Amino acid sequence: MTTLQLRFDVRAPANAPSSLAEIVGATLDVAEWAETHGFSGCSVSEHHGTGDGYLASPVPMACAIAARTRRLRISIAALLVPMYDPVKLAEDLVMADQISRGRIVTTAGIGYRREEFEMFGVPFADRGKVFDEFLEVLRRAWSGERFEWRGRTIRVTPGPYSDPTPPLLMGGQSRTAARRAARLGLPYQPANNDDDIGAFYRAECAARGTTPALYPPGSGEMVWVAQDPDREWDRIGRYLLHDALTYAGWQPPWQQGSAMQSRAHDEATLRAEGLYKILTPEDCVAYAKGLGEQGSLLLYPFCGGTPPDLAWEALELFDRAVRPELGR
């Protein structure tokens, strides 16, 4: 059966009528609602200094969602490891693992926005070296052993709920990222569905004697449900466009694209692209079934600051008119 997933960005740009506090509260309410209405997981992400409130502290947010739920799987995708003190991050992820009882899964990301590295005092040119170093500190810290790092004596307690470490995946859309995942024996979650990078990861695992575990991101298409898609585009199109323009503006020329990469500069073009889909219930059922038994349907209720009342309207229509058909 197609799985149902939610994505949260927890932001309120200037053109959004809702405050950030309202978006945060509604996010927690929706997450609690979701696990009793057929959803298996949700994801949160991380960026800094964006000007629209984009979630900068995904670990506390994931913990808040975990505290409001019992079964929902929560993904931090991705957590920008170079922006942290790795010892404190190791402690925070242990507590997140304990709070969620293993339901919070972290995808380690290196980051790509230069201004974020500048904000945290990390030289952009050294990002790979810093990433490798901090990953090693995390993994050693989770062992509970006492060790020396940068002149500091480190011992992280308590230990994680999960054995042997909190669930950790490797992100990144490059051969370097795939090679790093294989070398560390970590599951790999690339940014898009490039078959070549998946094959390269498997080959690297074979060469190093590690077991491959590849988690491609899926189609990346975001879905909303409305009885009248034309009316819904009039109501939320500007928020979807804000999301698309923001990500397009962040993508550096050297970075390979993510699964969700729009080239639109206006709402009409965005709609025609089809990455952001507003579907009737009937069309949504057909779309979901077309994803196949292993497919994942991704809803993005507060995309770009979409007001909570409009998000709830779409979610309740989905629950009433789409979800019952997916189990048939």
C-alpha positions as CSV (number, residue, x, y, z in Angstrom):
1,M,0.0,0.0,0.0
2,T,1.2,3.5,-0.7
3,T,2.5,5.1,2.4
4,L,1.4,8.6,3.5
5,Q,4.0,11.1,4.6
6,L,4.0,14.8,5.7
7,R,6.6,17.4,5.3
8,F,7.0,20.5,7.6
9,D,9.1,23.6,7.0
10,V,7.7,25.6,9.9
11,R,8.1,29.1,8.4
12,A,6.1,32.2,8.0
13,P,7.2,34.6,5.2
14,A,6.2,38.2,5.0
15,N,3.2,37.4,2.7
16,A,1.8,34.8,5.2
17,P,-1.0,35.9,7.5
18,S,-0.1,33.5,10.2
19,S,2.6,34.0,12.8
20,L,5.4,31.6,13.3
21,A,4.0,30.5,16.7
22,E,0.7,29.7,14.9
23,I,2.5,27.6,12.3
24,V,4.5,25.8,15.0
25,G,1.4,25.0,17.0
26,A,-0.5,23.8,13.9
27,T,2.4,21.6,12.9
28,L,2.3,19.8,16.2
29,D,-1.5,19.4,16.0
30,V,-1.3,18.0,12.5
31,A,1.4,15.5,13.4
32,E,-0.7,14.3,16.3
33,W,-3.7,14.0,14.0
34,A,-1.7,12.3,11.3
35,E,-0.7,9.1,13.1
36,T,-4.4,8.3,13.8
37,H,-5.3,9.0,10.2
38,G,-3.1,6.7,8.3
39,F,0.2,8.5,8.0
40,S,3.4,6.6,8.8
41,G,5.9,9.4,8.9
42,C,6.8,13.1,8.7
43,S,10.0,15.0,8.0
44,V,11.5,18.3,9.1
45,S,14.5,20.1,7.6
46,E,17.0,22.8,8.5
47,H,18.2,26.1,7.2
48,H,19.6,29.3,8.9
49,G,19.2,33.0,8.4
50,T,16.5,32.8,5.8
51,G,14.4,35.7,6.8
52,D,11.1,33.8,6.7
53,G,11.5,31.7,9.9
54,Y,12.6,28.5,8.2
55,L,13.2,25.9,10.8
56,A,16.7,26.4,12.2
57,S,16.4,24.0,15.2
58,P,15.1,20.7,13.8
59,V,16.1,18.5,16.8
60,P,13.8,20.3,19.3
61,M,11.0,20.4,16.7
62,A,11.4,16.6,16.1
63,C,11.3,16.0,19.9
64,A,8.2,18.1,20.2
65,I,6.5,16.0,17.5
66,A,7.7,12.8,19.2
67,A,6.2,14.0,22.5
68,R,2.8,14.5,20.8
69,T,2.8,11.1,19.0
70,R,3.4,7.4,19.8
71,R,4.1,5.7,16.4
72,L,4.8,8.4,13.8
73,R,8.3,8.0,12.3
74,I,10.1,11.4,12.3
75,S,12.8,12.2,9.8
76,I,15.3,15.1,10.2
77,A,16.3,15.5,6.5
78,A,18.8,16.9,6.6
79,L,20.6,17.9,9.7
80,L,23.5,20.2,8.9
81,V,26.2,18.6,11.0
82,P,29.0,21.2,10.4
83,M,26.8,23.9,12.0
84,Y,27.0,22.3,15.5
85,D,29.4,21.5,18.3
86,P,29.4,17.7,17.6
87,V,29.7,16.7,21.3
88,K,26.6,18.7,22.2
89,L,24.9,17.4,19.1
90,A,25.7,13.8,20.1
91,E,24.0,14.5,23.5
92,D,21.0,16.1,21.9
93,L,20.4,13.3,19.4
94,V,20.7,10.8,22.3
95,M,17.9,12.6,24.1
96,A,15.9,12.8,20.9
97,D,16.4,9.0,20.5
98,Q,15.2,8.4,24.1
99,I,12.2,10.7,23.8
100,S,11.1,9.1,20.6
101,R,12.2,5.6,21.5
102,G,14.0,5.3,18.2
103,R,11.4,7.0,16.0
104,I,13.6,10.0,15.1
105,V,15.8,9.2,12.1
106,T,18.5,11.7,11.2
107,T,20.0,12.2,7.7
108,A,23.4,13.9,8.1
109,G,23.9,16.7,5.7
110,I,27.0,18.8,4.9
111,G,25.1,21.9,3.8
112,Y,25.6,24.1,0.7
113,R,24.7,27.7,1.5
114,R,27.8,29.7,2.0
115,E,26.1,32.2,4.3
116,E,25.2,29.4,6.7
117,F,28.9,28.4,7.0
118,E,29.9,32.0,7.5
119,M,27.2,32.4,10.2
120,F,28.7,29.5,12.2
121,G,32.4,30.3,11.5
122,V,33.1,27.2,9.4
123,P,35.3,27.8,6.3
124,F,33.3,26.7,3.3
125,A,36.4,25.2,1.7
126,D,36.9,23.0,4.7
127,R,33.3,21.7,4.9
128,G,34.2,18.1,3.8
129,K,37.0,17.8,6.3
130,V,34.8,19.3,9.1
131,F,31.9,17.0,8.2
132,D,34.1,13.9,8.4
133,E,35.7,15.0,11.7
134,F,32.3,15.7,13.3
135,L,30.8,12.5,12.1
136,E,33.6,10.6,13.8
137,V,33.1,12.5,17.0
138,L,29.4,11.7,17.0
139,R,29.9,8.0,16.5
140,R,32.6,7.8,19.1
141,A,30.6,9.8,21.6
142,W,27.6,7.4,21.2
143,S,29.8,4.5,22.2
144,G,30.0,5.9,25.7
145,E,33.8,5.7,25.7
146,R,36.0,8.4,27.1
147,F,38.2,10.0,24.4
148,E,40.2,13.1,23.6
149,W,39.2,15.5,20.9
150,R,40.7,18.9,20.2
151,G,42.2,19.0,23.7
152,R,38.9,18.1,25.4
153,T,38.1,15.0,27.3
154,I,34.8,13.7,26.0
155,R,32.4,11.2,27.5
156,V,28.7,11.4,26.5
157,T,26.1,9.8,28.8
158,P,23.5,8.5,28.9
159,G,23.7,6.2,25.9
160,P,21.1,6.1,23.1
161,Y,17.8,4.1,23.2
162,S,18.6,2.5,19.9
163,D,21.4,0.0,19.5
164,P,24.2,0.8,18.8
165,T,23.5,4.5,17.8
166,P,20.5,6.8,17.2
167,P,19.3,6.0,13.6
168,L,21.6,7.8,11.2
169,L,21.7,8.1,7.4
170,M,24.1,9.8,5.1
171,G,22.7,12.5,2.8
172,G,24.3,14.3,-0.2
173,Q,24.1,14.1,-3.9
174,S,27.7,13.4,-4.9
175,R,30.1,10.5,-5.3
176,T,32.0,11.9,-2.3
177,A,28.8,11.5,-0.2
178,A,28.1,8.0,-1.5
179,R,31.7,7.0,-0.8
180,R,31.5,8.5,2.7
181,A,28.3,6.5,3.4
182,A,29.9,3.3,2.1
183,R,33.1,3.8,4.1
184,L,31.2,4.4,7.3
185,G,28.7,1.6,6.7
186,L,25.8,4.0,6.8
187,P,22.5,3.9,4.9
188,Y,22.6,6.5,2.1
189,Q,19.8,8.9,1.2
190,P,20.7,10.8,-2.0
191,A,18.9,14.1,-2.8
192,N,17.4,12.7,-6.1
193,N,16.7,9.4,-7.8
194,D,19.9,9.3,-10.0
195,D,20.5,5.7,-10.8
196,D,24.2,6.3,-11.4
197,I,24.8,7.6,-7.8
198,G,22.9,4.6,-6.4
199,A,25.0,2.2,-8.5
200,F,28.2,3.9,-7.4
201,Y,27.2,3.6,-3.7
202,R,26.5,-0.1,-4.1
203,A,29.8,-0.6,-5.8
204,E,31.7,1.3,-3.0
205,C,29.9,-0.8,-0.4
206,A,30.9,-4.0,-2.2
207,A,34.5,-2.8,-2.4
208,R,34.7,-2.0,1.3
209,G,32.7,-5.0,2.5
210,T,29.8,-2.9,3.9
211,T,26.1,-3.6,3.5
212,P,24.3,-1.2,1.2
213,A,21.1,0.4,2.3
214,L,19.8,2.9,-0.3
215,Y,16.9,5.2,0.5
216,P,16.0,7.3,-2.6
217,P,13.8,10.3,-1.9
218,G,10.9,9.3,-4.2
219,S,9.3,11.6,-6.8
220,G,9.6,14.7,-4.6
221,E,6.2,15.9,-5.8
222,M,4.1,17.7,-3.2
223,V,0.3,17.1,-3.1
224,W,-2.7,19.1,-1.9
225,V,-6.4,18.0,-2.3
226,A,-9.2,20.4,-3.2
227,Q,-12.6,20.1,-4.7
228,D,-11.8,23.1,-7.0
229,P,-8.0,23.2,-7.9
230,D,-8.4,26.5,-9.7
231,R,-9.8,28.2,-6.6
232,E,-7.1,26.5,-4.5
233,W,-4.3,27.8,-6.7
234,D,-5.8,31.3,-6.2
235,R,-5.7,30.8,-2.4
236,I,-2.3,29.1,-1.8
237,G,-0.4,29.5,-5.1
238,R,1.7,32.4,-3.7
239,Y,2.9,30.3,-0.8
240,L,3.9,27.4,-3.1
241,L,5.7,29.9,-5.3
242,H,7.6,31.3,-2.3
243,D,8.8,27.8,-1.5
244,A,9.9,27.1,-5.1
245,L,11.6,30.5,-5.5
246,T,13.4,30.1,-2.2
247,Y,14.9,26.8,-3.0
248,A,15.8,27.8,-6.6
249,G,17.7,30.8,-5.2
250,W,19.7,28.6,-2.8
251,Q,20.9,26.1,-5.4
252,P,24.5,26.9,-6.3
253,P,25.6,26.2,-9.9
254,W,27.9,23.3,-8.8
255,Q,25.2,21.4,-6.9
256,Q,23.3,18.6,-8.5
257,G,19.6,19.1,-8.2
258,S,17.4,17.6,-5.6
259,A,14.3,15.6,-6.4
260,M,12.2,18.8,-5.9
261,Q,13.7,21.5,-8.1
262,S,11.4,24.0,-9.7
263,R,12.4,26.4,-12.5
264,A,9.2,28.5,-12.3
265,H,9.1,32.2,-11.7
266,D,5.4,32.7,-11.6
267,E,2.3,30.7,-10.4
268,A,1.2,29.7,-13.9
269,T,4.5,28.1,-14.7
270,L,4.7,26.5,-11.3
271,R,1.3,24.9,-11.9
272,A,2.3,23.7,-15.3
273,E,5.5,22.1,-14.0
274,G,3.5,19.7,-11.9
275,L,5.9,19.4,-9.0
276,Y,3.4,21.1,-6.7
277,K,0.1,19.3,-7.4
278,I,-3.3,20.5,-6.3
279,L,-5.6,17.6,-7.2
280,T,-9.3,16.7,-6.9
281,P,-9.9,13.8,-4.6
282,E,-10.5,11.5,-7.6
283,D,-7.3,12.6,-9.3
284,C,-5.4,12.2,-6.0
285,V,-6.6,8.6,-5.7
286,A,-5.5,7.8,-9.2
287,Y,-2.1,9.6,-8.6
288,A,-1.5,7.7,-5.4
289,K,-2.4,4.3,-6.9
290,G,0.0,5.1,-9.8
291,L,2.9,5.4,-7.3
292,G,2.7,1.6,-6.8
293,E,2.7,-0.6,-3.7
294,Q,6.0,0.8,-2.6
295,G,5.2,4.5,-3.4
296,S,5.0,7.3,-0.9
297,L,2.4,10.2,-1.1
298,L,3.8,13.4,0.3
299,L,1.6,16.1,1.7
300,Y,3.1,19.5,2.5
301,P,0.3,21.3,4.4
302,F,2.0,24.5,5.5
303,C,4.2,24.9,2.5
304,G,5.8,28.4,2.3
305,G,3.6,29.6,5.1
306,T,0.2,28.3,3.9
307,P,-2.3,29.3,6.6
308,P,-3.4,26.6,9.0
309,D,-7.1,26.9,8.2
310,L,-6.4,26.2,4.5
311,A,-4.1,23.4,5.4
312,W,-6.6,21.7,7.7
313,E,-9.3,22.1,5.0
314,A,-7.1,20.2,2.5
315,L,-6.1,17.5,5.1
316,E,-9.7,16.8,6.2
317,L,-10.8,16.5,2.6
318,F,-8.0,14.1,1.9
319,D,-8.9,12.0,5.0
320,R,-12.6,12.0,4.0
321,A,-12.4,11.5,0.3
322,V,-9.0,10.0,-0.6
323,R,-7.6,7.9,2.2
324,P,-10.6,5.4,2.3
325,E,-10.1,4.7,-1.4
326,L,-6.4,3.9,-1.0
327,G,-7.1,0.9,1.2
328,R,-9.5,-0.7,-1.3
